[in-house]
Amino acid sequence: MVLDRRQMMLGSVGLGAGLAATAAGPRVSVAQSAKAHSGSQSVLDYGVRPNAKADQTGKLQKAIDDAAKAGAILHIPAGKYRTGELTLKSNSNLTGVAGQSILKLTGDRAALTARSAANIHLSGLVLDGGGAAPGARGNESALLSADRVEGLSVTSCKVTGSSANGISLTGCSGKIADNEITKAAITGLFCNDSRSLEISHNTVRDCGNNGIQVWRSSAGEDGTIIAQNRVDGIRAERGGSGQNGNGINVFRADSVQITGNRITDCAFSAIRGNAASNFQVIGNSCARLGEVAIYAEFGFEGAMIVNNLIDRAASGISITNFNEGGRMAVAQGNLIRNLFLRKGKRGVGIGVEADAMVSGNLIEGAPGGGIMIGWGKYLRDVNVTGNLIREARVGIGISTTADAGYAFVTNNMISKTAEGGVRATDHGKLLGPDLAKSSAESYRNIAVFGNVSL
């Protein structure tokens, strides 16, 4: 068939009209399709308005429920949103503008809660308690409270102004990363009975009693990783002898790894492991602590305290409570300096009691003693080798009571000590001559040789 010029022109008009219809017709549906494909919704679509004076709990909850049901990301634009408690269901995914999308708590319960859910993601939100009390539910009381949530992710959020905890997790797995948690009256981040939890790159500061707590209801495998966090300004407003005032506190949770954190200005310890076995504390920087900087205490088996830096504390490292079953530890490659006495006590670089290796540490400025081995009868199988100790009351003290176990002290370098390089002790009281310069053969339970005392 041969087309003439008129047919060509009419065909072109028809084609153009068809194209115009195609372009005009789907224009709305294409936008809708793109929105559906992107999987995103906005709280603005539910009548929620930034900076409104009215409480917007109901509208926010509807938006959260619908987005979770659709598997969509729910966007919360910049602004302040007054709200009571909001419940997160499985597949809730809330994202805001970092530092600018503020959920301001108006009630007396948590801002966000989740129970028996999975795949919850929060990013870029600010949870502001304004100092209000989010319920009286013990350790679960927090601005964000999650119980038995698999795959919880909280990233780039700010949690501030809780009169209880900042975040409380029970039986959760997932990641808490790149957040700022401040001004919690009790604990910044409390985690109980965790499963494959990672806590990393967070800033936790200005909290009333503890920074990060990892606990278990009963002793057992936990495996939480606590890495590269900054913890600062932790008080002990509830008092006590060490249960409060800690940067990182691990209780009955085994196989927890604490690595590369910067922890400063805590009323008690930077890192305290209580009845925590297979406890790894590696490469942390700790400064200005009111008590023992790093503690492994009570009924633990296995602690590795390696390559940490401690500057200004009432004591450096304490590996203790053999009477409660505390045993088996390595303290290696730590740098400990500028210790002080607290109420006339401690000021010890490293204290150790049972089944332990202490090697390659550098201790300078220890008014209570560089390394103290055992306490009365609580001494068994301790090897102290290759350490450098300077400016201490005594370099190394070793319990030599009749019921004390054995210690091996060799090849340590000790200088500028007020009361000798190596001394026998009885519950901290120094006995006999400097064993770095005299024979230790009169003591049945110790071998001392190859040490240099200047």
C-alpha positions, 0 to 999 in steps of 0.5 A: 500500500502506498500512502499519500501526503494526506494520509501521512498527515492524518496518521501523524495527527492520530499518532500525536493524539495517541501519544498525548493521551498516553502521556496525559492519562498515566501521568497520575498513575505513574506518580502513584506507581513510583510512590508505591514502588519506593515503599514510602509514606509520610505522616503528613498524609494522615493529617499530622502537622509539624510543630502543632500544639495539639497532641498527635498520638492518634494520627501518628499511630494510624500512620505507623500501623498502615505503613507497617502493614504495607511494608513501607518506610514512614517518613517523619519530616523535620519538626516537633510532634507532641505525642504519647506512647506509640506502639511499633509492630513488625516491619515498622520502619520510621525515618526522620531528618536527623536531629530535626524530627522530634517526638516530644513525649506528652504522657507518662509512658514510653514514646515508642514501645515494641513487644514480640515483633520483628524487623523494626527500624528507626532512623534519624529520630529525636525522642525527647522526654523533657524530663518526664517520667515514662512509667514506673516499670523498673528496668523497662522504663525508657523512652524507647522500650522493646521486648522480644524484638528480632532484628531491631535497628536503631541508627542515627537517633537522639534520645534525651531527657528521660527520667528513667532509662534512655533505651531499654531492650529485653530479649532483643537482637539487632543493632544500636548504632550511631546514636546519641543518648543523653540526660537519662536519669538512670541508664542510657542504654539498658539491655537484658537477655540479648541475642546477637546484639551489637552496640556500636559508635554511640555517644552516651553521656550525662546519665544519672547512674550507668551508661551502658548495661548488658545484663542477663536474668541468669548467667549464660551466653550473651555475646553482645558486642560493645564497640567504638562508643563514647561514654562520658559523664556518668554519675552514681546518684543512687549510690552503692558500692559499684552497681552504679556510676559505671560507663559500661556494666556487664552482669551475668552475661558471658562472652561479651566483647568490649573493644575500642571504646572511649570512656571518661568521667565516671563516678566508679568504673569505666568497665565493670564485669560482674559474674561475666565469664569469657569477658573480653576488654580490649583496646579501650581508652579510659580516663578520670574514673572515681574507682577501679577503672576496669573490673572483673569481679565475683563468679567469673571464669575467663577474662581478657583485659588487653591493650587498654589505656587507663589515665587517672583512676583510683585503681587500674585493673582489679581481677578479684573475688576468688572467694566467689569463684572469680578465676582465669584471666589475662592482663596484658599490654595495658598502660596504666598511669596517674592513679590516686588514693580514694579515702586513703585506699587502693591506688593499685595498678593491677590487682589479681588473685587466681589462675592468671597471667599478668605480662607486658604492662606498663604502670606509672604512678601507683601510690598503693602499689604497682601489681598486688598478687593475692589477698590473704589465702585468696591466691592461686597460680599467678604468673607475673612476667615482663612488666615495667613499673615506675613510681609506685609505693611498692613495685609488686606485692605477693601474699605469703600467708600460710594458706596462700597459693603459688605465684611466679614473679620474673623478669620485671623492671621496677624503678622509683618505688618508695618501699621496695621492688618486690615484697611479701604481704599479709592482707596488704601489709608489707613484710620482709626485705625487697625480694628483687634484691634478696632471696625469696627462698624462705617463702614456700609459695613464691618464686622470684627471680630475674627482676630489676629494682632501681 
